[in-house]
Amino acid sequence: MAEYTHFTHEKKEKFLQLLADGVSITRAAEGVDVHRVTAYHARENDVDFAAAWDAAIDAGADRLEDEALRRAIEGEKQYKFTRSGDPVEHPETGEPYFERKYSDGLLVLLLKSRRPEKYRDNVKQETEHIGAISIKVEYADVEPPE
């Protein structure tokens, strides 16, 4: 765990850059050797730093979204290996064989975030009732309850 240290201007700038890179607040604080509580304290007491923090979080979220989109659409190369761990290569070119793996889960999350009205898990139905509802219960071949 990072030690409590003085949160200098240089450390604040590096902290903000780490947030903009998409890392968590805890990891950004560790990256500048400051406890996360110290970072939150600085945020509470410096409106300019708080605004820069929010902007860095937004930039980091954009970066993570871009990476999720890339993985969902372009996929990742998964190189093929033999059982003994040697790479499988084309016999003539020597190029390694690979398969492209795509992330359906990331694609679904991106669709839900960008078009929630279409892709959300549950649809909220609004029903409006006006007036009274009367129900008549008829019993056939049985005695009605008392």
Secondary structure, DSSP 8 states (H G I E B T S, - for coil): --------HHHHHHHHHHHHTT--HHHHHHHTT--HHHHHHHHHH-HHHHHHHHHHHHHHHHHHHHHHHHHHHT-EEEE-B-TTS-B-B-TTT--B-EEEE--HHHHHHHHHHH-HHHH-SS--------S--------SSS----
